[in-house]
């Protein structure tokens, strides 16, 4: 069986649709249903000039040909017609990190992924989700989507996996000499209320946390408050980090956040997080996953407050089992955060998206 696949490729200034013939052999082939537009894609479009790069890694798809060169999370069986999440990255299994630190495949030195490949018309390449069909790379992970999960929710699985693992990171015990306050009934702040911050708050609420959100966008604050019914504080000038502690203390009555999640992706948001957390609290840094500016901090904030500052990047395949269990236990209505859908055939409209007044933008396959 031969399939004509369409791939939207970024050429440095615009998207171009290129065709590629796929011969179904021993590789698994999936038809993309939809793919989320991530902040990483936005950074790539705005900052990189890489002709032929294939973007999109939050991939919901349907199996059209089943090969033998994939893994299914949880040991489940999948069949043609099943909806699956295509986990974008895989570790090499051979570098020093993979061999010495098993269980942290997200930190592999030679990680490869769908959504960051360069187009090749003649040879295999790890196509991104802004495609009509994808040949799944060897040894990639698939996650079968439960039948009761809608497409609008399922396409959020990759960013929701990020949120689940970030919250788990905040629970990891490194201090046997004191009680962190964990997340059960803890007080948590989320700095940056984009899709990841929103989903972190959703997971925190599932564990009984009292959550307050902060953002420089009044629109996102209102959206956060309206849909999750959590208070959201508008920070009109988060760049003035010297004033952030005073502002947060004034607005939220007391500076007593056990946990602060930095999801804004700016250095000033990181500074704000260090100032907002209580003494002996914990800051989880997951917004600055791409190198940005340097942050000016006073190391005494960390020392005198006895802070835990934890880094985080990416999720592992087995997080997806947990997130589907979470969705089964909780009302999924608050996760209806898709605010704009763009057909793959008109993907160039992504350049004009107003991110100030959108939460999650989805590219839908219309080929």
Secondary structure by P-SEA (a helix, b strand, c coil): cbbbbbbbcccccbbbbbbbbbccccbbbbbbccccccaaaaaaaccccccbbbbbcbbbbbbccccccccccccccccccbbbbccccccccccccccccccccccccccccccbbbbbccccccccccccccccccbbbbbbbcccccaaaaaaaaaaaaaaaaaaaaaccccccccccccccbbbbbccccaaaaaaaaaaaaaccbbbbbcccaaaaaaaaaacccbbbbccccccccaaaaaaaaaaccccccbbbbccccaaaaaaaaaaccccbbbbbcccccccbbbbbccccccccbbbbbbbcccccaaaaaaaaaaaaccccccccccccccccccccccccccccccbbbbbbcc
